[in-house]
Amino acid sequence: MDKIIITGGEPLKGSVRISGAKNSALPIMAATLLAEGTSVISNIPHLRDVETMAAILRALGAKVRFSGDSRVSVNPGKLIQPLVPYDLVRTMRASICVLGPLLAKLGSVKVAHPGGCVIGPRPIDLHLKGLRKLGAKIEIEHGYIVAEAKARLKGSEIYLGGSFGSSVLGTANVMMAATLAKGRTVIEGAACEPEIVDLANFLNKMGAKVKGGGTHILQIQGVKKLEPAEHAIIPDRIEAGTYMVAGAITGGEVRLKGARFEHLQAVVDKLEEAGLIVNRTKEGIKVHLRAKLKAVDITTLPYPGFPTDMQAQMMVLMSISEGIGVIIERIYPDRFMHVSELLRMGANIMREGPRAIVKGGAKLSGAPVMASDLRASAALVLAGLVAEGETEISRVYHLDRGYERIEEKFSKLGARIRRVEE
Ligand code: EPZ
């Protein structure tokens, strides 16, 4: 397994191109199953999770072809077997988002239950509730979700809000299924993430009739058939946020080419409060430090609230800022795998249930650390960029799931970072 070695202390300078959004690419690749014929998706990030989704589509019988310029074409063809095996689902929970399209298209599908992961139990009750409301019969048998729709799915009024707010992939699954249902579906308590808007836009290009993308109320008028379409994925707001934090903590000046300011308002708000200057530019976003960083308080919430996928990265910034900051993790109360590794680097963090109290002013020092999940691993890279001495991060396959060529991009910004094959 590869390792990443970083020698901290270099202020980052220059510009970095932000890749296509992982969390948009995955449901949109699944949505191509809804049509007959070849859809072409561009600005696809080159990530392990995208390769896993391609493997799932191929296992179903689809033809998937990547071309050099970040494009992927998918032709579902005659889907041979509507079965998504556990060995693929357990490597990527997002596999669950083929459930809605396959149910709508084929009327029967078996997908391994994704189970949980290090950031939490990851239930799918809202996905199943929404699909049942559309008329599907769903049982959990021997670790598989067995879904049947004897007749065509039927539109319905569905409330999808859960005890942790809306569900992104739950909304995606039900919205995709509803596009081919008979009649009108209203999803209340829908997720408003930009990735849901991107998916709705792609579905409409395929001939679906989805209204309200980006609001909590989606209205979908079912149609008989969807056509393949072409679409460019939106930029990855979490990758962009990660590089913004890197610019802030190293005291540099970083330009994020292609980043969409309007997708990052909550993150910009907190970074400005911490002392960063964030400017909109015609190519994207520019960040540089105005004064010494000061600690802020973060509560993670569904979009447009502060994104849980940026919590670990902000914890690094708070660790080295002046003052004490409190993090309240309202989406995944256990999403603190990064804390133990940051403590090894000299951070001063006390965890209390879904809260973490971060005492700033830490002088981080490099150490051998272990990546555990995607965003926790990104936090370890950030900590390594500012730590005194050398940080060695193992199990970087976690990073490769969601960050395209991270060591190349950081090297181009002046970081002393390299990947070694173990
Ligand atoms: C998406 O996961 C993202 N993944 C996650 O990003 C992100 O952290 C999450 O949304 C929240 O923003 C993709 O889009 C591929 P949810 P998703 O359903 O859709 C609870 C990353 O690092 N819930 O919005 O699986 C759930 O437990 C990944 O890129 C239910 O209770 O998350 C959580 O507390 C990590 N029942 C909350 O809702 C359900 O049926 C939000 O989960 C579904 C979810």
Residues whose N, C-alpha, C, O or C-beta is under 5 A from the ligand:
A	BS01	EPZ	N23 A94 R122 P123 I124 D125 L126 H127 G162 F164 G165 S166 S167 V168 L169 G170 T308 D309 I331 Y332 L374 R375
